[in-house]
Amino acid sequence: MKRLDELNKKNAVRIKSVKDPAFLSYGRVIEGCDFTDLVRYMQDRTSVPAEGNVYVASVPEMEALPSAEVIKKVVFGGMPIQIGYCNGRNTTLNGFEYHKASEINIAVTDLMLFLGHSWDIGADLKYPGEKAEVFFAEKGTAIEMFGTTLHLSPACACEWGFKDVVVLPRGVNTPLSEAEKTARDAAFASGDYEAKLLLQRGKWVIAHPEREPLIKQGACPGVTGENTELFY
């Protein structure tokens, strides 16, 4: 894979393909499904911001496309889903989230992903950043990431940024109610350390201390080590 070889020459950290056996503890590549309509929508109707990232959790037009029904019935077993996207220019690790449910990503462009395992977050609310691995998803690849997989924004694999379809159970990444916040805080006070990471519905987050925007949102600054940057 020519592009993967080029990326590995430019980076000190080893970058593996999502088709590498090393990816199997994080997720799987989805085969046999046609997501052309979602990819075409992303190409024609969305843009990459000049700086930073944009994340839209739910796009009704995308959710009405034929392949959305396939994802709902086959991948999520008939459960309600939301389909949106993340486009941007990120190049750094920054932190991680996990959902306790699968997330589907469809790479509209080549992109890279920092991935880890939620079980490596300690009771001290620390995650050693050096444990994270980097994977490359070629344009057109669809993957399922398991509910125990730590991830966040993709990283650029090309100079014009990345585009990524994001599919999750409906309601994930929406604000917690005041009652849910109260229950979360009570659980943490009673000794449930993981409750400290609950930032939004179905979204547990641990940030690198350098990622101030996440920390200002209430994310726990627990990723240790370097805030690794990737080069394309």
Backbone bond lengths (Angstrom), bond angles and torsions (degrees), N, CA, C in turn:
res aa  C-N    CA-C-N  psi(-1)  N-CA   C-N-CA  omega(-1)  CA-C   N-CA-C  phi
1 M - - - 1.470 - - 1.522 108.27 -
2 K 1.330 115.75 105.50 1.458 121.64 -171.10 1.523 112.40 -57.83
3 R 1.342 118.08 -47.60 1.465 120.61 -175.96 1.522 110.87 -63.85
4 L 1.316 117.69 -40.27 1.466 121.35 178.38 1.519 110.49 -62.35
5 D 1.319 117.01 -41.95 1.467 120.35 177.71 1.523 110.76 -61.39
6 E 1.327 117.05 -41.25 1.466 121.24 179.18 1.521 111.16 -63.15
7 L 1.332 116.93 -42.37 1.459 120.74 179.80 1.518 111.60 -65.21
8 N 1.311 116.80 -38.64 1.463 119.91 179.28 1.522 112.01 -66.87
9 K 1.312 117.59 -30.10 1.460 120.60 177.68 1.527 111.30 -70.50
10 K 1.324 117.06 -25.79 1.462 121.65 -175.79 1.527 113.08 -93.73
11 N 1.333 118.37 -9.65 1.465 121.43 -173.43 1.518 111.66 -125.42
12 A 1.336 115.96 143.64 1.461 121.21 177.62 1.516 111.53 -74.73
13 V 1.345 117.15 -32.21 1.450 121.06 178.54 1.525 109.00 -81.01
14 R 1.328 116.69 141.94 1.459 120.13 179.48 1.529 110.02 -74.31
15 I 1.322 116.55 132.52 1.456 122.92 178.76 1.522 108.39 -110.30
16 K 1.335 115.89 127.30 1.466 121.14 -177.39 1.524 109.85 -113.13
17 S 1.298 116.61 156.15 1.460 121.17 174.74 1.525 110.02 -75.79
18 V 1.346 116.98 150.52 1.466 119.96 174.05 1.525 110.68 -66.54
19 K 1.327 117.12 -9.89 1.471 121.20 175.96 1.527 111.82 -90.57
20 D 1.324 116.42 -1.53 1.467 121.70 176.05 1.523 109.05 -74.19
21 P 1.342 119.18 142.74 1.471 121.17 177.26 1.522 113.79 -54.55
22 A 1.345 117.42 -23.84 1.467 120.56 179.47 1.519 112.03 -63.48
23 F 1.337 117.70 -19.39 1.464 121.05 -179.18 1.528 112.57 -78.51
24 L 1.313 117.58 -14.91 1.462 120.74 -169.21 1.527 114.15 -64.54
25 S 1.318 118.66 -24.43 1.470 119.38 177.01 1.526 111.66 -82.37
26 Y 1.331 117.09 -8.88 1.463 122.14 179.48 1.532 112.60 -103.10
27 G 1.312 116.40 -30.60 1.447 119.24 -176.38 1.510 112.14 175.22
28 R 1.332 115.24 -156.47 1.460 120.89 -179.13 1.519 109.30 -148.71
29 V 1.320 115.31 154.91 1.455 121.31 171.87 1.527 107.69 -84.61
30 I 1.323 117.08 131.37 1.464 121.81 -179.41 1.523 109.10 -87.75
31 E 1.309 115.63 120.73 1.455 121.58 179.70 1.530 109.83 -111.51
32 G 1.317 116.09 157.58 1.456 121.13 171.13 1.517 115.60 80.80
33 C 1.328 118.43 7.41 1.470 121.47 178.04 1.530 108.86 -117.99
34 D 1.317 116.09 140.23 1.460 121.78 -179.55 1.522 109.60 -100.88
35 F 1.330 116.30 112.06 1.462 121.79 -179.82 1.525 111.83 -108.60
36 T 1.329 116.52 25.46 1.463 120.96 -176.10 1.521 112.27 -57.47
37 D 1.335 117.51 -38.73 1.464 119.67 -177.40 1.525 111.82 -65.49
38 L 1.332 117.47 -38.80 1.465 120.42 177.29 1.526 111.38 -67.89
39 V 1.320 115.77 -41.56 1.466 120.02 178.94 1.522 110.13 -63.74
40 R 1.324 117.16 -43.36 1.461 120.49 179.80 1.530 111.28 -62.95
41 Y 1.339 116.40 -41.12 1.471 119.43 176.69 1.527 110.21 -58.89
42 M 1.319 116.32 -46.09 1.464 120.33 -179.26 1.523 111.75 -62.51
43 Q 1.313 116.67 -39.68 1.463 120.50 -179.43 1.526 111.47 -67.82
44 D 1.339 116.02 -39.98 1.464 120.56 -173.10 1.524 114.15 -89.70
45 R 1.340 117.16 -29.03 1.463 119.68 -166.97 1.533 114.55 -116.97
46 T 1.327 117.86 -4.81 1.469 119.54 179.91 1.524 109.82 -125.15
47 S 1.320 115.44 157.91 1.464 120.84 -179.60 1.522 110.20 -130.97
48 V 1.324 114.90 163.54 1.464 121.72 175.56 1.524 107.99 -95.85
49 P 1.338 118.39 127.41 1.474 119.54 -179.56 1.520 111.60 -64.55
50 A 1.320 116.04 157.79 1.460 120.64 179.34 1.529 111.77 -65.84
51 E 1.336 115.91 -30.97 1.464 121.64 178.05 1.520 108.59 -141.15
52 G 1.329 115.95 153.03 1.465 120.76 174.63 1.515 112.99 65.37
53 N 1.339 114.93 -158.49 1.461 122.56 -177.65 1.519 110.49 -123.69
54 V 1.318 115.35 159.35 1.455 121.63 167.94 1.524 107.80 -126.57
55 Y 1.355 116.40 132.43 1.459 121.33 177.50 1.520 108.37 -123.90
56 V 1.315 115.98 126.98 1.461 122.90 175.92 1.522 106.64 -121.54
57 A 1.328 116.97 117.68 1.469 120.77 -172.17 1.515 112.89 -72.32
58 S 1.323 117.43 -37.11 1.461 120.96 -172.50 1.525 110.22 -142.40
59 V 1.335 115.52 123.79 1.459 122.07 177.52 1.529 106.93 -121.95
60 P 1.327 118.51 106.97 1.465 120.86 -176.12 1.524 114.28 -54.51
61 E 1.335 117.55 -36.75 1.469 120.14 179.67 1.533 111.17 -64.15
62 M 1.311 117.29 -37.23 1.466 120.71 177.79 1.522 110.51 -70.66
63 E 1.321 115.41 -38.56 1.467 120.05 -179.04 1.525 112.78 -69.60
64 A 1.354 116.87 -15.19 1.463 121.34 178.94 1.532 112.59 -92.97
65 L 1.322 118.10 -4.52 1.460 121.18 -178.73 1.533 110.91 -74.57
66 P 1.332 118.52 152.54 1.478 121.04 -175.99 1.527 114.34 -56.25
67 S 1.328 118.52 -39.34 1.464 119.21 -177.39 1.524 112.30 -68.92
68 A 1.340 117.90 -20.74 1.458 120.74 176.89 1.520 110.56 -61.93
69 E 1.327 116.50 -38.89 1.460 120.54 179.26 1.520 111.30 -67.09
70 V 1.330 116.91 -34.53 1.464 121.16 176.71 1.527 110.29 -64.90
71 I 1.336 115.95 -45.44 1.470 119.70 178.94 1.523 110.32 -60.36
72 K 1.327 116.17 -44.67 1.466 120.71 -179.19 1.528 110.90 -60.51
73 K 1.328 116.94 -48.76 1.461 120.93 -173.61 1.526 113.15 -76.14
74 V 1.327 116.14 -41.34 1.465 120.21 -171.94 1.526 112.77 -90.94
75 V 1.338 116.23 -50.71 1.467 119.71 -174.05 1.527 111.86 -80.71
76 F 1.348 117.10 -39.14 1.466 120.67 -177.08 1.526 112.92 -104.80
77 G 1.327 116.94 9.49 1.464 120.09 172.90 1.509 114.82 61.95
78 G 1.333 117.09 31.11 1.454 120.72 177.11 1.509 115.17 89.62
79 M 1.333 118.38 0.00 1.459 121.35 -179.99 1.530 110.59 -78.12
80 P 1.351 117.49 152.09 1.468 120.61 179.21 1.526 111.55 -62.38
81 I 1.326 115.91 140.33 1.460 120.76 -178.55 1.523 110.64 -130.21
82 Q 1.329 114.67 166.14 1.458 122.00 170.66 1.529 107.60 -127.30
83 I 1.316 115.64 141.90 1.461 120.48 179.65 1.520 108.03 -124.03
84 G 1.306 115.35 126.60 1.455 122.00 177.87 1.508 109.63 -145.45
85 Y 1.330 116.13 -150.12 1.459 118.15 -177.22 1.522 110.91 -158.00
86 C 1.322 113.42 161.43 1.462 122.35 171.08 1.520 107.10 -131.23
87 N 1.322 116.59 117.62 1.465 123.15 176.71 1.520 108.45 -119.80
88 G 1.321 117.38 144.52 1.454 116.55 178.55 1.506 115.72 174.13
89 R 1.333 112.70 -162.95 1.462 121.38 -174.16 1.535 111.76 -132.15
90 N 1.313 117.52 22.45 1.460 120.73 -178.52 1.526 111.56 -61.63
91 T 1.346 115.67 144.31 1.467 120.93 175.29 1.528 112.36 -132.60
92 T 1.336 118.78 -0.84 1.467 121.15 -173.99 1.525 112.28 -118.86
93 L 1.332 115.48 162.69 1.467 122.62 -177.58 1.529 111.17 -64.60
94 N 1.326 117.79 -58.18 1.474 126.56 174.06 1.520 116.18 70.94
95 G 1.311 119.66 -34.13 1.459 122.16 -177.65 1.511 110.28 153.82
96 F 1.336 114.83 -168.64 1.457 119.87 -177.14 1.522 110.86 -144.46
97 E 1.338 114.23 155.36 1.458 121.69 168.27 1.517 108.00 -132.80
98 Y 1.329 116.09 162.50 1.464 121.40 169.49 1.515 107.33 -148.50
99 H 1.346 116.35 162.58 1.463 120.08 -168.23 1.528 115.47 -125.20
100 K 1.330 119.24 -10.22 1.467 122.80 -174.33 1.529 111.69 61.71
101 A 1.306 116.06 20.77 1.461 124.52 174.10 1.520 106.23 -154.16
102 S 1.320 117.12 156.31 1.456 119.87 -179.06 1.524 111.84 -66.36
103 E 1.325 114.79 151.13 1.462 122.65 171.52 1.522 107.61 -124.56
104 I 1.329 115.93 134.53 1.453 121.04 176.78 1.522 108.85 -101.11
105 N 1.318 116.13 133.03 1.458 122.38 174.81 1.521 108.71 -123.25
106 I 1.318 116.18 132.57 1.458 121.80 175.02 1.520 107.37 -117.89
107 A 1.313 116.49 113.82 1.466 121.67 -176.13 1.525 109.53 -76.68
108 V 1.316 116.21 105.88 1.465 121.15 177.77 1.525 109.78 -77.51
109 T 1.319 116.07 -29.17 1.462 123.58 170.42 1.521 107.41 -122.57
110 D 1.318 117.56 167.68 1.455 119.96 166.68 1.518 108.27 -56.66
111 L 1.340 117.22 143.02 1.458 120.55 176.87 1.522 110.39 -156.66
112 M 1.330 115.59 164.60 1.462 121.97 176.46 1.520 109.65 -119.73
113 L 1.325 115.84 155.59 1.465 122.09 -178.09 1.524 110.58 -134.80
114 F 1.338 116.59 129.20 1.461 121.85 166.97 1.527 107.43 -83.02
115 L 1.325 118.49 125.41 1.463 121.80 -178.40 1.526 111.30 -130.84
116 G 1.328 115.39 148.33 1.453 122.33 175.27 1.512 109.78 -147.53
117 H 1.337 116.54 -174.24 1.461 122.39 179.32 1.533 109.64 -115.51
118 S 1.305 115.89 134.75 1.462 119.57 -177.42 1.524 112.00 -63.79
119 W 1.340 117.52 -25.92 1.469 118.89 -178.55 1.528 112.98 -72.23
120 D 1.332 117.29 -7.64 1.461 120.19 176.59 1.530 112.69 -88.90
121 I 1.331 117.80 -0.80 1.461 120.70 172.08 1.525 108.13 -80.31
122 G 1.306 116.88 122.58 1.455 120.70 -175.47 1.521 113.22 -82.69
123 A 1.327 115.11 168.70 1.462 120.41 177.03 1.525 111.67 -64.28
124 D 1.338 116.47 -16.83 1.468 120.97 175.41 1.528 112.00 -84.34
125 L 1.349 115.80 7.06 1.459 122.62 179.74 1.525 111.75 61.17
126 K 1.337 115.53 39.49 1.452 121.94 175.91 1.530 109.32 -119.31
127 Y 1.324 114.99 140.67 1.464 120.67 172.93 1.521 108.03 -126.86
128 P 1.338 118.52 122.66 1.464 120.65 -179.84 1.526 110.72 -73.98
129 G 1.321 115.72 110.63 1.457 120.46 -174.84 1.513 114.15 -58.47
130 E 1.334 117.12 -25.18 1.458 119.52 -179.15 1.531 112.68 -68.40
131 K 1.336 117.21 -14.32 1.460 120.14 176.96 1.532 112.45 -75.95
132 A 1.315 117.24 -18.30 1.464 120.46 -176.89 1.531 110.60 -65.29
133 E 1.327 115.66 145.93 1.454 122.33 175.04 1.528 108.64 -115.66
134 V 1.323 115.80 156.15 1.462 121.40 -179.82 1.525 109.24 -115.01
135 F 1.336 115.01 132.08 1.464 121.17 -179.79 1.516 110.30 -124.96
136 F 1.320 115.05 148.21 1.451 123.44 179.54 1.522 109.80 -107.65
137 A 1.329 116.48 128.93 1.464 122.40 174.52 1.517 108.35 -113.83
138 E 1.305 115.99 118.79 1.456 120.86 -179.60 1.523 110.45 -73.35
139 K 1.318 116.29 149.13 1.456 122.67 176.54 1.526 111.07 -45.75
140 G 1.344 115.82 129.13 1.455 121.16 179.33 1.514 115.06 93.81
141 T 1.337 117.59 -6.89 1.465 121.74 -178.89 1.519 111.05 -82.34
142 A 1.324 116.03 134.99 1.474 121.37 174.88 1.516 108.44 -111.50
143 I 1.335 116.08 133.65 1.468 120.22 179.71 1.521 110.27 -130.11
144 E 1.318 115.15 152.63 1.455 122.50 167.92 1.518 107.80 -107.66
145 M 1.331 117.30 125.70 1.462 121.57 173.57 1.520 108.64 -103.06
146 F 1.311 116.20 130.03 1.462 121.49 -176.29 1.530 111.56 -70.16
147 G 1.326 115.94 163.24 1.453 121.77 -176.54 1.513 115.00 -66.26
148 T 1.329 118.04 -14.83 1.467 122.08 177.89 1.522 112.21 -96.00
149 T 1.326 117.14 3.68 1.461 120.95 -175.90 1.525 111.76 -88.55
150 L 1.306 115.72 121.89 1.460 121.75 173.50 1.522 108.96 -77.24
151 H 1.338 116.28 133.44 1.454 121.81 -179.39 1.521 107.68 -158.87
152 L 1.286 117.14 172.98 1.464 121.17 171.77 1.523 106.05 -155.50
153 S 1.299 118.26 -139.80 1.452 120.25 178.70 1.521 110.80 -65.39
154 P 1.339 117.60 144.11 1.470 118.64 168.24 1.529 110.19 -60.65
155 A 1.320 115.50 169.42 1.458 122.29 174.52 1.523 108.78 -119.80
156 C 1.316 115.61 150.75 1.462 121.23 -177.40 1.523 111.83 -64.13
157 A 1.320 114.91 140.23 1.459 121.09 171.06 1.521 110.36 -116.69
158 C 1.339 116.28 5.65 1.459 121.61 178.69 1.527 108.88 -155.07
159 E 1.311 117.07 163.71 1.462 122.01 -170.28 1.520 113.81 -69.03
160 W 1.328 118.67 -22.61 1.473 119.94 -177.38 1.525 113.13 -92.06
161 G 1.346 117.50 9.64 1.452 120.70 176.08 1.517 113.06 93.86
162 F 1.331 115.74 -164.55 1.466 119.91 -178.27 1.524 110.20 -133.52
163 K 1.334 114.63 156.50 1.458 123.25 170.81 1.523 107.58 -131.58
164 D 1.343 116.14 133.41 1.462 121.30 -173.46 1.525 110.32 -144.02
165 V 1.332 116.84 122.29 1.465 120.91 172.55 1.526 108.18 -75.60
166 V 1.337 117.03 136.55 1.466 122.25 -179.28 1.526 109.25 -125.14
167 V 1.335 116.17 121.59 1.466 121.84 179.46 1.528 109.07 -119.55
168 L 1.333 116.10 128.73 1.463 122.47 -177.96 1.529 109.58 -140.58
169 P 1.339 117.81 163.88 1.461 119.26 170.36 1.527 109.88 -57.42
170 R 1.306 116.41 144.13 1.467 119.91 -176.65 1.536 110.87 -61.85
171 G 1.333 114.86 133.75 1.461 121.76 178.55 1.508 114.64 102.46
172 V 1.340 117.34 -17.65 1.462 119.86 178.49 1.528 109.62 -65.54
173 N 1.319 116.25 142.94 1.468 123.75 179.97 1.526 113.36 71.55
174 T 1.333 116.93 21.85 1.461 120.43 173.27 1.529 108.61 -103.91
175 P 1.336 118.61 158.75 1.470 120.85 -173.70 1.534 113.36 -63.09
176 L 1.321 115.08 144.32 1.459 121.28 172.15 1.529 109.85 -71.36
177 S 1.317 116.27 144.39 1.461 120.09 172.62 1.528 108.97 -74.73
178 E 1.312 116.88 166.61 1.467 119.97 177.91 1.527 110.93 -62.13
179 A 1.334 117.10 -36.90 1.462 120.92 178.22 1.525 110.61 -64.96
180 E 1.334 116.57 -39.02 1.470 120.18 179.24 1.520 111.02 -69.28
181 K 1.314 117.06 -36.49 1.470 120.20 176.16 1.524 110.87 -64.88
182 T 1.324 116.13 -40.84 1.469 120.46 179.59 1.523 110.18 -63.74
183 A 1.328 116.75 -43.48 1.468 120.77 179.19 1.528 111.00 -64.70
184 R 1.322 116.46 -40.41 1.471 120.76 177.28 1.523 111.28 -60.42
185 D 1.336 116.19 -48.38 1.464 120.07 -177.05 1.525 111.57 -66.26
186 A 1.322 116.67 -34.98 1.465 120.31 177.80 1.516 110.72 -67.55
187 A 1.336 116.22 -39.03 1.464 119.95 179.23 1.528 110.74 -64.85
188 F 1.336 116.89 -41.94 1.461 119.97 178.69 1.525 110.65 -64.51
189 A 1.325 117.28 -42.17 1.467 121.35 179.39 1.516 111.89 -63.37
190 S 1.338 116.18 -25.39 1.464 121.18 -179.12 1.521 113.15 -90.70
191 G 1.337 116.69 0.36 1.458 119.50 174.18 1.512 115.85 114.42
192 D 1.324 118.92 0.61 1.463 121.31 177.48 1.527 107.99 -85.42
193 Y 1.336 116.36 92.79 1.467 119.66 -173.45 1.528 112.23 -62.74
194 E 1.336 117.74 -32.69 1.455 120.10 -177.69 1.527 112.29 -62.94
195 A 1.325 116.97 -27.90 1.465 120.14 -178.80 1.525 111.75 -58.71
196 K 1.327 117.14 -26.61 1.460 121.29 178.63 1.524 111.67 -61.79
197 L 1.339 116.89 -24.80 1.461 121.67 -175.42 1.530 113.00 -87.83
198 L 1.329 117.11 -11.39 1.468 120.11 -176.31 1.528 109.83 -72.83
199 L 1.328 116.33 110.73 1.463 121.24 -174.38 1.529 112.24 -105.93
200 Q 1.326 116.23 -39.48 1.458 121.84 176.14 1.527 108.27 -140.00
201 R 1.315 117.32 177.04 1.459 119.79 -179.64 1.530 110.14 -60.44
202 G 1.314 114.90 124.94 1.460 120.33 178.94 1.507 114.50 64.11
203 K 1.323 118.23 24.33 1.470 121.93 -173.44 1.528 109.81 -138.93
204 W 1.329 116.14 107.76 1.460 122.78 176.39 1.517 107.26 -104.05
205 V 1.347 117.90 131.78 1.465 121.82 -170.33 1.519 110.93 -131.48
206 I 1.334 115.08 138.05 1.460 121.99 171.62 1.525 107.03 -132.93
207 A 1.332 116.21 126.32 1.462 120.95 -170.00 1.520 111.89 -108.48
208 H 1.329 115.33 156.78 1.458 120.31 167.59 1.531 107.20 -78.41
209 P 1.325 118.52 139.45 1.475 120.75 -177.41 1.521 113.92 -55.39
210 E 1.338 118.16 -24.77 1.459 120.44 179.65 1.525 112.60 -77.72
211 R 1.323 117.26 -12.02 1.465 120.03 -175.93 1.527 109.47 -91.55
212 E 1.330 115.78 76.91 1.459 121.48 -174.13 1.529 114.27 -59.94
213 P 1.347 120.07 -39.23 1.473 118.12 179.85 1.526 113.20 -57.34
214 L 1.341 117.85 -39.71 1.466 120.60 177.90 1.522 111.07 -66.86
215 I 1.321 116.76 -42.38 1.463 120.67 -178.27 1.528 110.67 -65.79
216 K 1.323 117.11 -37.17 1.457 120.55 177.34 1.524 112.05 -64.91
217 Q 1.338 116.01 -26.05 1.464 120.27 175.89 1.528 112.32 -78.45
218 G 1.340 116.40 -10.05 1.455 120.47 179.50 1.499 114.86 111.12
219 A 1.342 118.03 5.99 1.462 120.69 -179.93 1.524 110.98 -70.03
220 C 1.313 115.87 144.48 1.466 122.20 178.39 1.528 109.47 -75.35
221 P 1.350 118.96 125.64 1.468 121.89 -177.91 1.524 111.83 -83.37
222 G 1.328 117.35 76.48 1.458 120.13 -171.09 1.513 117.26 -117.09
223 V 1.338 118.91 0.80 1.468 120.38 178.81 1.525 108.47 -81.59
224 T 1.317 116.89 120.98 1.458 121.62 -176.65 1.526 110.71 -96.85
225 G 1.333 115.47 163.25 1.447 120.51 178.35 1.520 111.77 88.18
226 E 1.324 114.88 -165.24 1.457 122.42 -175.28 1.532 111.20 -73.51
227 N 1.316 115.88 143.13 1.473 120.82 171.15 1.523 107.12 -83.68
228 T 1.317 115.70 82.40 1.455 122.70 -169.18 1.529 112.74 -56.20
229 E 1.319 116.00 135.46 1.460 121.80 175.85 1.521 109.11 -110.57
230 L 1.326 115.35 139.19 1.456 121.65 177.24 1.522 110.19 -104.67
231 F 1.322 114.93 149.29 1.466 120.95 -178.35 1.519 109.75 -118.85
232 Y 1.316 115.47 143.96 1.456 120.86 -179.45 1.528 111.91 -119.48
